[in-house]
Amino acid sequence: MANSPQAKKRIRRNDRRAEINGNRISRIRTFVKKVESALEGGDKAAAAEALKAAQPELASGVARGVMHKNTAARKFSRLTKRVAAL
């Protein structure tokens, strides 16, 4: 258990950051799922639009530090390949 004031503050801060980062990751996942659902439906135009919306979300996740840049690049690359294959 934390005893020092600094440790107590760090625990409070970590809890706040974890909630914010969780919300950011959830938002990114939502945008990726929109692309995947458009791919499942076979609608190339909708999938391309959703992909265009998902790309900045992935990039902002990298910039905010909630996602590694190679992870975002891999996800975007795979989605782009699937949209192009439609």
Backbone as CSV, one residue per row, in Angstrom:
resi,resn,N_x,N_y,N_z,CA_x,CA_y,CA_z,C_x,C_y,C_z
1,MET,0.847,-1.187,0.000,0.000,0.000,0.000,0.890,1.247,0.000
2,ALA,0.436,2.235,-0.749,1.221,3.470,-0.856,1.143,4.253,0.442
3,ASN,2.296,4.720,0.903,2.337,5.500,2.127,2.710,6.953,1.881
4,SER,3.618,7.183,0.952,4.081,8.553,0.746,3.057,9.337,-0.075
5,PRO,3.004,10.627,0.104,2.072,11.450,-0.686,2.320,11.330,-2.187
6,GLN,3.595,11.199,-2.585,3.900,11.072,-4.005,3.320,9.780,-4.579
7,ALA,3.441,8.699,-3.802,2.936,7.407,-4.269,1.418,7.423,-4.361
8,LYS,0.770,8.077,-3.396,-0.701,8.177,-3.440,-1.151,8.984,-4.651
9,LYS,-0.437,10.079,-4.911,-0.771,10.909,-6.072,-0.540,10.124,-7.365
10,ARG,0.527,9.360,-7.420,0.825,8.563,-8.613,-0.282,7.546,-8.883
11,ILE,-0.809,6.943,-7.831,-1.901,5.981,-7.995,-3.138,6.681,-8.551
12,ARG,-3.468,7.868,-7.996,-4.628,8.616,-8.510,-4.431,8.970,-9.974
13,ARG,-3.236,9.450,-10.304,-2.928,9.865,-11.669,-2.983,8.681,-12.633
14,ASN,-2.433,7.545,-12.210,-2.443,6.352,-13.054,-3.865,5.889,-13.342
15,ASP,-4.742,5.974,-12.338,-6.138,5.583,-12.545,-6.811,6.480,-13.571
16,ARG,-6.573,7.793,-13.474,-7.159,8.722,-14.447,-6.632,8.458,-15.847
17,ARG,-5.315,8.262,-15.966,-4.719,8.042,-17.288,-5.194,6.728,-17.885
18,ALA,-5.352,5.697,-17.043,-5.803,4.394,-17.540,-7.204,4.514,-18.117
19,GLU,-8.061,5.283,-17.470,-9.418,5.467,-17.981,-9.404,6.211,-19.318
20,ILE,-8.603,7.267,-19.395,-8.524,8.056,-20.631,-7.957,7.205,-21.762
21,ASN,-6.871,6.475,-21.476,-6.253,5.640,-22.501,-7.185,4.518,-22.946
22,GLY,-7.950,3.972,-22.004,-8.929,2.941,-22.358,-9.987,3.477,-23.301
23,ASN,-10.430,4.707,-23.048,-11.411,5.322,-23.935,-10.826,5.541,-25.325
24,ARG,-9.576,5.944,-25.384,-8.930,6.163,-26.687,-8.805,4.867,-27.469
25,ILE,-8.391,3.806,-26.788,-8.250,2.512,-27.452,-9.609,2.020,-27.935
26,SER,-10.640,2.211,-27.119,-11.991,1.798,-27.491,-12.462,2.546,-28.731
27,ARG,-12.163,3.836,-28.797,-12.553,4.646,-29.958,-11.858,4.138,-31.222
28,ILE,-10.580,3.798,-31.112,-9.844,3.275,-32.259,-10.458,1.958,-32.717
29,ARG,-10.761,1.088,-31.775,-11.351,-0.208,-32.111,-12.687,-0.028,-32.821
30,THR,-13.470,0.958,-32.383,-14.762,1.214,-33.012,-14.585,1.588,-34.476
31,PHE,-13.625,2.459,-34.759,-13.388,2.871,-36.143,-12.904,1.698,-36.986
32,VAL,-12.065,0.842,-36.419,-11.577,-0.322,-37.153,-12.734,-1.294,-37.419
33,LYS,-13.622,-1.453,-36.440,-14.761,-2.348,-36.620,-15.706,-1.847,-37.698
34,LYS,-15.822,-0.528,-37.847,-16.658,0.019,-38.913,-16.104,-0.382,-40.281
35,VAL,-14.784,-0.357,-40.413,-14.163,-0.784,-41.671,-14.435,-2.264,-41.898
36,GLU,-14.263,-3.065,-40.863,-14.452,-4.506,-41.005,-15.895,-4.862,-41.321
37,SER,-16.841,-4.148,-40.726,-18.247,-4.440,-41.030,-18.585,-4.046,-42.464
38,ALA,-17.994,-2.953,-42.966,-18.205,-2.571,-44.358,-17.580,-3.611,-45.284
39,LEU,-16.455,-4.168,-44.891,-15.827,-5.226,-45.683,-16.698,-6.474,-45.712
40,GLU,-17.275,-6.812,-44.565,-18.169,-7.976,-44.503,-19.378,-7.786,-45.402
41,GLY,-19.881,-6.548,-45.447,-21.031,-6.262,-46.296,-20.683,-6.204,-47.771
42,GLY,-19.409,-6.101,-48.088,-18.984,-6.087,-49.474,-19.129,-4.733,-50.153
43,ASP,-19.331,-3.690,-49.376,-19.515,-2.349,-49.936,-18.157,-1.648,-49.970
44,LYS,-17.572,-1.579,-51.163,-16.218,-1.026,-51.274,-16.190,0.464,-50.978
45,ALA,-17.202,1.205,-51.424,-17.224,2.651,-51.186,-17.316,2.959,-49.690
46,ALA,-18.203,2.241,-48.998,-18.354,2.452,-47.557,-17.085,2.038,-46.813
47,ALA,-16.468,0.950,-47.269,-15.242,0.475,-46.626,-14.122,1.495,-46.816
48,ALA,-14.034,2.081,-48.020,-12.997,3.073,-48.276,-13.215,4.318,-47.428
49,GLU,-14.467,4.744,-47.275,-14.777,5.899,-46.429,-14.423,5.613,-44.972
50,ALA,-14.803,4.422,-44.507,-14.519,4.051,-43.120,-13.009,3.960,-42.893
51,LEU,-12.287,3.459,-43.896,-10.834,3.366,-43.783,-10.211,4.754,-43.715
52,LYS,-10.754,5.680,-44.503,-10.250,7.056,-44.498,-10.483,7.703,-43.137
53,ALA,-11.578,7.331,-42.459,-11.862,7.865,-41.124,-11.016,7.172,-40.054
54,ALA,-10.678,5.901,-40.276,-9.945,5.137,-39.268,-8.466,5.506,-39.239
55,GLN,-7.916,5.910,-40.380,-6.482,6.180,-40.450,-6.035,7.274,-39.486
56,PRO,-6.723,8.442,-39.432,-6.298,9.459,-38.457,-6.476,9.013,-37.002
57,GLU,-7.464,8.166,-36.755,-7.662,7.655,-35.390,-6.471,6.791,-34.976
58,LEU,-6.028,5.922,-35.877,-4.855,5.101,-35.588,-3.630,5.986,-35.363
59,ALA,-3.473,7.001,-36.208,-2.322,7.891,-36.082,-2.355,8.661,-34.766
60,SER,-3.540,9.094,-34.355,-3.622,9.829,-33.091,-3.358,8.901,-31.907
61,GLY,-3.737,7.638,-32.031,-3.416,6.669,-30.988,-1.921,6.504,-30.822
62,VAL,-1.208,6.516,-31.941,0.254,6.440,-31.890,0.818,7.703,-31.259
63,ALA,0.306,8.856,-31.683,0.817,10.128,-31.171,0.561,10.266,-29.674
64,ARG,-0.554,9.740,-29.198,-0.891,9.827,-27.778,-0.213,8.751,-26.942
65,GLY,0.397,7.788,-27.606,1.146,6.769,-26.880,0.328,5.594,-26.402
66,VAL,-0.877,5.408,-26.920,-1.682,4.270,-26.482,-1.485,3.064,-27.396
67,MET,-0.773,3.259,-28.497,-0.563,2.179,-29.453,0.827,2.343,-30.065
68,HIS,1.491,1.230,-30.267,2.807,1.280,-30.902,2.647,1.606,-32.375
69,LYS,3.609,2.327,-32.936,3.459,2.777,-34.323,3.463,1.612,-35.305
70,ASN,4.213,0.561,-35.021,4.213,-0.591,-35.929,2.882,-1.335,-35.870
71,THR,2.252,-1.361,-34.712,0.944,-1.991,-34.579,-0.080,-1.248,-35.426
72,ALA,-0.069,0.074,-35.334,-1.000,0.872,-36.122,-0.724,0.716,-37.611
73,ALA,0.542,0.711,-37.990,0.908,0.549,-39.393,0.454,-0.809,-39.912
74,ARG,0.616,-1.837,-39.106,0.196,-3.186,-39.502,-1.305,-3.260,-39.691
75,LYS,-2.053,-2.704,-38.746,-3.514,-2.717,-38.850,-3.976,-1.962,-40.091
76,PHE,-3.397,-0.780,-40.315,-3.804,0.026,-41.455,-3.445,-0.672,-42.763
77,SER,-2.279,-1.286,-42.807,-1.843,-1.988,-44.009,-2.775,-3.152,-44.335
78,ARG,-3.135,-3.922,-43.332,-4.002,-5.082,-43.558,-5.396,-4.651,-43.981
79,LEU,-5.909,-3.594,-43.350,-7.226,-3.096,-43.746,-7.202,-2.552,-45.171
80,THR,-6.143,-1.819,-45.507,-6.027,-1.260,-46.852,-5.990,-2.368,-47.895
81,LYS,-5.252,-3.433,-47.593,-5.154,-4.553,-48.513,-6.519,-5.205,-48.716
82,ARG,-7.272,-5.354,-47.636,-8.594,-5.981,-47.736,-9.579,-5.114,-48.497
83,VAL,-9.496,-3.775,-48.299,-10.384,-2.881,-49.039,-10.047,-2.926,-50.526
84,ALA,-8.768,-2.946,-50.855,-8.353,-2.975,-52.257,-8.757,-4.285,-52.935
85,ALA,-8.846,-5.351,-52.148,-9.190,-6.660,-52.719,-10.673,-6.787,-53.045
86,LEU,-11.502,-5.887,-52.526,-12.945,-5.959,-52.805,-13.228,-5.758,-54.288
